[in-house]
Structures are given as C-alpha cells and as structure tokens.
Amino acid sequence: MQARSHFLYHTMLKTIIKTKINLPALRRSLVLRPRLLASISEGVRQGHLLTLIAAPAGFGKTTLIREWIAAGETPAAWISLDEGDGDPIRFLTYLVAALQTLISGVGDGVLAALQSAQSVSTLDVLTSLLNELSSTEDAFVLVLDDYHALDSTSVDALLTFLVEHMPPPMHLVITTREDPALPLARLRTRHQLTEMRAADLRFTEDEAAEFLNHVMGLRLSAEEVAALDQRTEGWVAGLQLAALSMQGKADTSAFM
C-alpha cells in the first residue's frame, strides 16, 4: 500500500506544470510603490486573513504582489491560475504542490488520495491538509493569481472553507479582475480583509513621471506627465502604450 501511494504521489507530480507554481520573474525596471506595499504589510501585521487585489487588466496587480514578496521576509507559495483549475481535484493538487515549495512533504497523503481510483470528498481532503498546516509555526503566504480565470462554485466553496479555517501563520492573497464569491462582507466586518481596487492602483503623477521618464526613457515635462496621467486615469497599461507610441518621436507635444 505504501509503495502504491508513493507511486501515485510521483505520478501526480508529473502532471504539474511547474511554471504555474513558480514565482514570476521580478521585472528589472519597476516603479516602487511603497504606499501600497506598506498597506499590504500593515494588513498582515494586524492579522488580516486575506489581501484582495481586484482591478481590471493592466493595473499591475501581479507586479505589485510580486514586488511585495521580494521586499519582505515572509516566504510565499504561488499559483498562477487558469480556467482548467476550476476542477476541484486539479485546484487542490496545485494547492498542495505550491505549498510543498515551502514546506517539504506537506500534503503527501492528500496527493495520494486525490490520485486514487476511489472517489474522495474534496472538503475532507482540504480538512486534512489544513490540519497538517496547523502544526506549522513559521508565517507564510499563499498567492492565488488571476482568480477570475476560474468559474467554479466548487472551488469557491473550498476557498471559503480554507479562509475560514486557515492556521494563524497563513495569509492568503488573491489577485483578480472581479470579486470572488467569498464572504467578503463578513471578513470586512471582522476586520480580516485588506482590499485594493483600481482607484488604489492608479499611478499618481509622481509615479507616472517615474514610469514615463525613467522606466520608459522619455523626457516629458511635468505638464505633459500630468496630462497623460489624467487622460489615462493612472492606468498603468495605458501609460505604457502611450509611452511606446511616443518613443522615437521628436515632437511629443504634437503627439499628445
């Protein structure tokens, strides 16, 4: 039986796309955003269970949380989600695989149960995993990137259970284009939620100037920066597209 479990464990690991559980590369040219990093860190310090970063595409959600991880000392497990992860078995498999990048051997039995020919209760499997994690003393973060890619009430239910029963050292971060089907109102009421929206992620004029002139290599006046920041409403992707269009143009004022 032990040999079969060992075989099933390694068989399941072979189906894992490792790039989905690797931290994304940190961009060399970044606009540091200490006000946002401090807000995330303060929420963790206050014991918030969840950091939710929700905004449309192009607002730098993934970059922000990757920058926060790099700036801090708390280890993080990462899952880059796609629509295939809406299957509860697949979701739990990647959850365990991501956690194993931090905690060696955690969830080995869970993986074997998920791969077994017998039907399993995913809630029971998650309960078993949480019980294992409860013995962990060191703080860690789990990042679920692009949660909007999922369309699964089953995974929503599993994640709700996870949030409500996470061990104290664990903190969850979700980046998404739309609010997940989680008990956000209850988390707000209990002061267990840090939220960042598009309004928070928009570049200020100072951040826009740093991005346009230093990262993108332009030489815009303060007035030109202010105009672009206003016209794009601080949308990072919009500023980038504008900057790419202006590169190599002698008369940027005419372009604007």
C-alpha positions in Angstrom: 0.0 0.0 0.0 2.8 2.4 0.9 4.6 1.6 -2.4 1.4 2.3 -4.3 0.9 5.7 -2.5 4.5 6.6 -3.3 3.9 5.7 -7.0 0.6 7.7 -7.1 2.3 10.7 -5.5 5.1 10.9 -8.1 2.6 10.2 -10.9 0.6 13.2 -9.9 3.6 15.4 -9.5 4.5 14.7 -13.2 1.2 16.3 -14.2 2.1 19.6 -12.5 3.1 22.5 -14.7 5.9 23.9 -12.6 5.8 27.3 -14.1 2.3 27.7 -12.6 3.7 27.4 -9.0 6.9 29.3 -9.6 7.1 33.0 -8.5 7.0 35.2 -11.6 10.3 36.9 -12.5 10.7 40.2 -10.9 10.9 43.0 -13.5 14.2 44.8 -13.6 12.6 48.2 -14.2 9.9 48.8 -11.6 8.2 51.9 -10.2 8.4 51.3 -6.5 5.1 51.8 -4.7 5.9 52.0 -1.0 2.4 53.3 -0.1 0.8 50.1 -1.4 3.4 47.8 -0.1 3.0 49.3 3.4 -0.8 48.9 3.2 -0.4 45.1 2.4 2.2 44.7 5.2 0.0 46.5 7.7 -2.9 44.3 7.0 -0.8 41.2 7.6 0.6 42.7 10.8 -2.9 43.3 12.0 -3.8 39.6 11.4 -6.0 40.0 8.3 -6.7 36.7 6.7 -7.0 37.9 3.1 -5.5 40.5 0.9 -7.7 41.1 -2.1 -6.3 43.0 -5.1 -9.2 43.4 -7.5 -8.9 45.6 -10.7 -9.3 45.3 -14.5 -6.4 44.1 -16.7 -3.3 46.3 -16.9 -3.3 47.8 -13.4 -0.2 45.9 -12.2 -1.8 43.5 -9.8 0.6 40.7 -10.2 3.6 43.0 -10.4 2.6 44.7 -7.1 2.3 41.5 -5.1 5.5 40.1 -6.6 7.2 43.3 -5.5 5.8 43.0 -2.0 7.1 39.4 -1.7 10.5 40.5 -2.9 10.6 43.4 -0.4 9.5 41.3 2.6 10.8 38.3 4.6 7.7 36.1 4.6 8.0 33.1 2.2 5.3 32.8 -0.4 3.7 29.9 -2.3 2.3 30.9 -5.7 -0.3 29.6 -8.1 -0.9 31.2 -11.5 -4.5 30.1 -12.1 -6.2 29.3 -15.4 -9.6 28.1 -16.3 -8.6 24.5 -16.0 -8.1 24.9 -12.3 -11.8 25.2 -11.8 -11.8 21.4 -11.3 -11.6 20.9 -7.5 -9.2 18.0 -7.8 -6.8 19.9 -10.0 -7.1 23.0 -7.8 -6.2 21.0 -4.7 -3.4 19.3 -6.5 -1.8 22.6 -7.4 -2.5 24.0 -3.9 -0.5 21.1 -2.3 2.2 21.4 -5.0 2.6 25.1 -4.3 2.7 24.6 -0.5 5.4 22.0 -0.9 7.7 24.6 -2.4 7.7 26.0 1.1 7.0 23.0 3.4 8.7 19.8 2.4 6.4 16.8 2.4 3.2 18.6 3.4 0.1 17.0 1.8 1.8 13.9 0.5 -1.1 11.8 1.7 -3.5 14.4 0.2 -1.9 14.0 -3.2 -2.2 10.2 -3.0 -5.9 10.5 -2.0 -6.6 12.8 -4.9 -5.0 10.5 -7.4 -6.6 7.3 -6.0 -9.2 5.5 -8.1 -11.7 5.8 -5.3 -13.9 8.9 -5.1 -12.9 11.3 -2.4 -14.5 14.2 -0.6 -12.6 17.3 -1.6 -13.7 19.0 1.6 -12.3 16.2 3.7 -9.1 16.3 1.8 -8.8 20.1 2.4 -9.6 19.5 6.1 -6.7 17.0 6.3 -4.4 19.5 4.6 -5.4 22.3 7.0 -4.8 20.0 9.9 -1.2 19.4 8.7 -0.6 23.1 8.2 -1.8 23.8 11.7 1.5 22.4 13.0 3.4 25.0 11.0 4.8 27.8 13.2 6.5 30.0 10.6 4.5 32.6 8.8 3.8 32.1 5.1 1.7 33.5 2.3 -0.3 31.7 -0.4 -0.9 33.8 -3.6 -3.7 32.9 -6.0 -3.0 34.9 -9.0 -5.7 35.6 -11.7 -8.5 34.0 -9.6 -11.1 35.5 -12.1 -10.0 32.8 -14.6 -11.9 30.2 -12.6 -15.7 29.7 -12.9 -16.3 27.1 -10.3 -18.7 27.2 -7.4 -17.0 24.1 -6.1 -13.6 25.8 -5.9 -15.3 28.9 -4.4 -16.7 26.7 -1.6 -13.3 25.1 -1.0 -11.7 28.5 -0.8 -14.3 29.8 1.5 -13.7 26.9 3.8 -9.9 27.5 3.6 -10.2 31.2 4.5 -12.5 30.4 7.5 -10.1 27.7 8.8 -6.6 28.9 7.9 -4.0 28.3 10.6 -2.7 31.6 12.2 0.7 31.6 10.4 -1.0 31.6 7.0 -2.1 34.6 4.9 -4.0 34.4 1.6 -3.5 36.9 -1.3 -5.9 36.9 -4.3 -5.4 38.9 -7.4 -8.4 39.1 -9.7 -10.3 41.2 -12.2 -13.6 40.7 -10.3 -14.6 39.9 -6.8 -14.5 36.2 -5.9 -17.6 34.5 -4.4 -16.2 34.6 -0.9 -17.7 36.0 2.3 -16.0 39.4 1.8 -18.7 41.3 3.8 -18.1 39.1 6.8 -14.3 39.5 6.5 -14.7 43.3 6.3 -17.0 43.3 9.4 -14.4 41.2 11.3 -11.5 43.5 10.1 -9.9 40.5 8.4 -9.7 41.9 4.9 -7.2 44.2 3.1 -8.7 45.4 -0.1 -7.1 47.2 -3.1 -9.1 48.4 -6.0 -8.4 50.2 -9.3 -8.6 53.5 -7.5 -5.7 52.4 -5.2 -3.6 51.0 -8.1 -3.8 54.0 -10.4 -0.5 55.8 -10.8 -0.1 59.1 -9.1 1.6 61.9 -11.1 4.9 61.2 -9.3 4.6 57.5 -10.1 3.6 58.3 -13.7 6.7 60.6 -14.0 8.9 57.9 -12.7 7.5 55.3 -15.1 7.4 57.5 -18.2 10.8 59.2 -17.8 12.9 56.7 -16.0 11.4 53.3 -16.9 10.3 54.1 -20.4 13.2 56.6 -21.2 11.1 59.6 -22.2 11.8 63.2 -21.4 8.4 64.7 -20.6 7.7 67.9 -18.8 5.7 67.9 -15.6 2.8 69.3 -17.6 3.0 66.5 -20.2 3.2 63.8 -17.5 0.2 65.3 -15.7 -1.8 65.4 -18.9 -1.0 61.8 -19.7 -1.8 60.7 -16.2 -5.1 62.4 -16.3 -6.1 61.1 -19.8 -5.2 57.5 -18.9 -6.7 57.9 -15.4 -3.4 56.5 -14.0 -4.0 53.2 -15.8 -0.6 51.5 -16.0 -1.1 49.7 -19.3 -2.5 52.9 -20.8 0.6 54.8 -19.8 2.8 52.1 -21.2 1.0 52.1 -24.5 1.3 55.9 -24.8 5.0 55.8 -23.9 5.7 53.1 -26.5 3.9 55.2 -29.1 6.0 58.3 -28.2 9.4 56.6 -28.2 11.5 57.9 -31.1 9.1 60.9 -31.8 10.9 64.2 -31.8 7.7 66.2 -31.1 5.9 64.6 -28.2 3.7 67.6 -27.7 2.2 67.2 -31.1 1.6 63.5 -30.4 -0.2 64.4 -27.2 
